[in-house]
Amino acid sequence: MDRLEAVDGNLIVLHQAADLLRRMDDATYATAGDEDGRSPVGTHFRHVLDHYRSFLMGLPEGRIDYDARERHGPVENNRSLALATVLGFLTDLGGIPRDLASHPLTVSTRSVADRDDAPDWSHSSINRELQFLVSHTVHHYALIKHLLTHAGFDTGEDFGVAPSTIAAQRHAAECAR
């Protein structure tokens, strides 16, 4: 299948999550980073996965609302459920064909969480939202990496690094040879 580069970027970061979740134990997932009132690793994974869920659920109608999230759902404390969710999203995202890149979407642009009025909606595309998801995911992975490193867990060199940065680093290393 001819896929969008932005789909491939998301598949890369979701494969990173699957690898990390397979290597991590349940206690580390649920509690690493929760000292000092910080959000633990599981909370960050749940937040990332909520964004993917919002994207995928909004595709059929062409309306994405990233604020329509579960928040504090079971994925936050259940590493196995997080892994199963990641694996499902890999399948779902992998099926998005290139010809949908410019398919129009509207995206909620709510910035103030406690406002009672309806959110504003902005025009976007599948490709743009896939790019947002990679960026958003890498940002949270960097936070997860920090929490896990502090807890003595090795996430691996590439976790929390944008796929484009990894590719650039590999290219630079090849050119240096």
N, C-alpha and C positions, 0 to 999 in steps of 0.2 A: 504494500500500500504506500502511496505517495503521501507522506504526512508533512504537516507544517513544522518548521523549525521550533516554533513555540510549543507545540505538542511534545516534540522530542525533549526540549528543555524540562518540561514538567515530568516527563517519564524518567529522566535522569534523577531529578530531586526526589521523586517518589520511590525509585529504586534505592536511593540512599537511605530513605526512611525505613524501608522494608529490611534492608541489611542491618541497620542499627537496632531496630526493634527485635530482630531475631537474636542479636547478641546480648541484649540487655535483659536483666532480670526484672521481675514484677515490682519489687520494692524500689529499685532505682528509678523505674519509670514513674511510679506514683509519688515518690517523695524527694528525689534529688532536686535540690534547689529551694525547698520550701522553708528553709531556715531564714530568719530575718524578714519574714513576711513576703518573700519573693514567690512568684508562681513556679511550681515544680514543672519538671519536664513534661509530664502528662498533660498539664494545662496548655502548654505551648503546642503540643501535637494536636490536641483537641481543637484548638483555635485554628490551626492550619487546615485541618481536615474539614472543619465547619465551612471554611471558605471554598474548598473544592466542592463540597456538597451543595452549597448555595449556587455555585457556577453551574454544576451539572443539572440541578433541579430547575434552574431558570432557563436552560437552553430551549426546551420545547416551546415555551411561550415567548422567548426572546427577551425576557425581563430578569435581570440578576439583582438580587437584593442581599448583599453580604451581611447586612445587619439582621436578617431573618435567620439567626443561628440558634442552635440548641442551647449553648452556654451551660457549662457545668454538667454536661451529659456523661454517660457511662464511659465513653472513650477516654475521658480524663484520668481514670483510675484503672483501666483495663487494657494492659499492653496487648493481649491477644486480640481483643476487639479492634484496637488501633491498627494492628497488622492486617487483620482481615479487611478493614476499611481501605487501607492503602492498596492492598492487592485488587480490590474491586475497582478503585479509582484508576489504577493502571490499565485495567481492561477497558473501562469506559472512555478514558481520555485517548487511549491508543486507537480507538475507533473513529475519532474525529478526522474526516478527510480534509485534504488541502483545499478543496474547492469551497469549503465553508469559511475560509479565512476572513473574508470581508463581509460575511453574513451580519446584518445589522442587529444590534442589541440595544436595549436601554438598561441603564444601571442606576440604581438608587445612589444618590449622592448625599445622603443624610450625614451631617457632621456633628449634630447636637443630639445626643441619645435620648434626652428626656422631652423633646418637643412632641406635642400632641398632634400637630398638623401633618399632613401627608408629606413624604419626602419628595425632594426634587428628583427628576430623572434626567439623565444625560445620555447622549448618543455614544455608542461604542461599537466594537466589533468583537467577534470571537477571538481573532488574533490578538487584539489589544488586551483583552481580559486574560488570555493565556499568558501573555507577557507579564501582566500584573501578578498573576498567581506565582510565577517563578520568583519574581522579586520579593514578594511577600513571604514566600516559603523560605527562601534563603535567609532573609532577615531573621525569622524565628529560629531557623536552624543555627544561626550564629549565636543566638541567645542560649539555645539548648546545648550547644557545644561548650559554651562558657560554664554553664551549670554542671555539665557532666565532667568536664576537665577538673573543676573545683572539687567534685566528688571522687576523683581518681579514676574515672572511666575514660578510656581512649575511644574517641568517636571516629578516628581515622583522619587523614590529612585533608581530604576533599569535602568532608561534611561541613556545611555552613559556608561554602564558597560557591559563587555563581558558576553555572556550567560554562559561561563564556570566559570567565577568568581561568578556569581549569584548562580550557582549550588553548587560551593564549599562553599560559604557562608552559604547556606541553609543546606548543609551537616554538616558543623561545628556546626551550631546552634542546629541541631537535636542530634548530638553526645554530646553536652554540657548538654542536658536535662537529 
